[in-house]
Amino acid sequence: MRAVVQRVKESRVEVKERVVGRIGPGLLVLLGVGQGDTTKDCEYLANKIAHLRIFSDEKGFMNFSLLDTKGAALVVSQFTLWGDCRKGRRPSFVKAAPPETARTLYEHFVELLKKTGLPVATGRFQEMMDVHLINDGPVTLMLDSARVF
């Protein structure tokens, strides 16, 4: 399971020009589910993201987590995180999980984040979405439940 995590001042997702998810300060999480991912991957990433110390303290050091700051998370499914661009000019998505599996694990991930007490908004699974954000920092990190970057 892969996630691109962006610290944001605010973010929103629109589907067909209607806002379906919106947050103030917090994290925009673009989440991609790969073949072989399980609920263990969801648990690892949800815990990591909720506790990741990437918010600044009074001295400007990254010492606070999303839970510490009482921020929110906007989770957007993004199978293209599994795009392999090493060959040719068109990405291959053969390592992305099938939609049924991906939806189940995406929803499980969202529920795990909600269980931490965080406010969580979402996009819409398998929809074309416009994602708007005001990046804070910018701070953008890539997480992968199977490897360390």
C-alpha positions as CSV (number, residue, x, y, z in Angstrom):
1,M,0.0,0.0,0.0
2,R,1.4,3.4,-0.9
3,A,0.5,6.9,0.2
4,V,1.6,10.3,-0.7
5,V,1.0,12.5,2.3
6,Q,0.9,16.3,2.0
7,R,0.7,18.7,4.9
8,V,-2.0,21.2,4.0
9,K,-3.5,24.4,5.2
10,E,-6.7,23.3,3.5
11,S,-7.9,20.8,0.9
12,R,-11.0,19.7,-0.9
13,V,-12.2,17.2,-3.5
14,E,-14.8,17.9,-6.1
15,V,-16.7,15.4,-8.3
16,K,-18.6,16.9,-11.2
17,E,-18.1,20.4,-9.7
18,R,-19.5,19.4,-6.3
19,V,-17.4,19.3,-3.2
20,V,-17.5,15.8,-1.7
21,G,-14.8,16.2,0.9
22,R,-13.1,19.2,2.6
23,I,-10.7,19.8,5.4
24,G,-8.9,22.7,7.1
25,P,-5.4,22.2,8.4
26,G,-4.1,18.6,8.3
27,L,-3.1,16.0,5.8
28,L,-4.1,15.2,2.3
29,V,-3.5,11.4,1.8
30,L,-3.4,10.0,-1.7
31,L,-3.8,6.3,-1.2
32,G,-3.0,3.5,-3.6
33,V,-3.7,-0.1,-3.0
34,G,-1.5,-2.7,-4.6
35,Q,-1.8,-6.4,-5.4
36,G,-1.1,-8.4,-2.2
37,D,-2.0,-5.6,0.2
38,T,-4.0,-6.7,3.3
39,T,-5.6,-5.2,6.3
40,K,-2.1,-5.3,7.9
41,D,-1.0,-2.7,5.4
42,C,-4.0,-0.5,6.3
43,E,-3.2,-0.8,9.9
44,Y,0.5,0.1,9.4
45,L,-0.2,3.1,7.3
46,A,-3.1,4.5,9.3
47,N,-1.0,4.3,12.5
48,K,2.0,5.8,10.8
49,I,0.1,8.7,9.3
50,A,-1.8,9.5,12.5
51,H,1.4,9.6,14.5
52,L,3.8,11.0,11.9
53,R,5.5,14.0,13.5
54,I,5.5,16.5,10.6
55,F,3.8,19.5,12.2
56,S,6.0,22.3,13.7
57,D,6.3,23.1,17.3
58,E,6.8,26.6,18.7
59,K,10.5,26.4,17.7
60,G,9.8,25.3,14.1
61,F,10.8,21.7,14.6
62,M,8.7,18.9,13.3
63,N,7.6,17.5,16.7
64,F,3.8,17.2,16.4
65,S,1.6,14.6,14.8
66,L,-1.8,15.0,13.2
67,L,-3.3,13.7,16.5
68,D,-1.3,16.3,18.5
69,T,-2.5,19.2,16.4
70,K,-6.1,17.9,16.2
71,G,-5.9,18.3,12.4
72,A,-8.0,16.5,9.9
73,A,-7.3,14.0,7.1
74,L,-8.6,14.0,3.5
75,V,-8.1,10.5,2.0
76,V,-8.3,10.2,-1.8
77,S,-8.0,6.9,-3.6
78,Q,-5.3,7.0,-6.3
79,F,-4.5,3.7,-8.1
80,T,-2.0,5.6,-10.3
81,L,0.5,5.5,-7.4
82,W,1.1,1.9,-8.6
83,G,1.9,3.1,-12.2
84,D,5.1,1.6,-13.5
85,C,6.8,4.0,-15.9
86,R,10.0,2.1,-16.4
87,K,9.2,0.7,-19.9
88,G,7.7,2.5,-22.8
89,R,5.8,5.8,-22.5
90,R,2.5,4.6,-21.1
91,P,2.4,3.6,-17.4
92,S,1.5,0.0,-16.6
93,F,-1.0,-0.5,-13.7
94,V,-0.7,-4.3,-13.5
95,K,0.5,-4.1,-9.9
96,A,-2.5,-2.1,-8.7
97,A,-5.1,-4.1,-6.8
98,P,-8.4,-5.0,-8.6
99,P,-11.1,-2.4,-7.9
100,E,-13.2,-4.6,-5.5
101,T,-10.1,-5.4,-3.3
102,A,-8.9,-1.8,-3.5
103,R,-12.3,-0.4,-2.4
104,T,-12.5,-2.7,0.6
105,L,-9.0,-1.9,1.8
106,Y,-9.4,1.8,1.1
107,E,-12.6,1.9,3.2
108,H,-10.9,-0.1,5.9
109,F,-8.0,2.4,6.0
110,V,-10.5,5.3,6.3
111,E,-12.3,3.6,9.2
112,L,-9.0,2.9,11.0
113,L,-8.1,6.6,10.7
114,K,-11.5,7.6,12.0
115,K,-11.1,5.2,15.0
116,T,-8.1,7.4,16.1
117,G,-10.6,10.2,16.7
118,L,-9.4,12.2,13.7
119,P,-11.9,14.1,11.5
120,V,-11.6,12.3,8.2
121,A,-13.1,13.3,4.8
122,T,-12.8,11.4,1.6
123,G,-13.0,11.6,-2.1
124,R,-15.1,9.1,-4.1
125,F,-13.7,5.8,-5.1
126,Q,-13.4,5.2,-8.9
127,E,-14.5,8.7,-9.8
128,M,-12.8,11.4,-11.7
129,M,-11.9,14.0,-9.0
130,D,-10.5,17.5,-8.9
131,V,-8.2,17.7,-5.8
132,H,-7.5,21.2,-4.5
133,L,-5.0,22.0,-1.9
134,I,-2.9,24.7,-0.3
135,N,0.3,22.9,0.6
136,D,1.8,23.8,4.0
137,G,5.6,24.0,3.8
138,P,5.5,22.3,1.4
139,V,5.8,19.0,3.2
140,T,5.2,16.0,1.0
141,L,6.2,12.4,2.0
142,M,5.9,9.1,0.3
143,L,5.1,6.1,2.4
144,D,5.0,2.4,1.4
145,S,3.9,-0.4,3.7
146,A,6.2,-2.8,2.0
147,R,9.4,-0.7,2.0
148,V,11.2,2.3,3.4
149,F,12.2,5.2,1.2
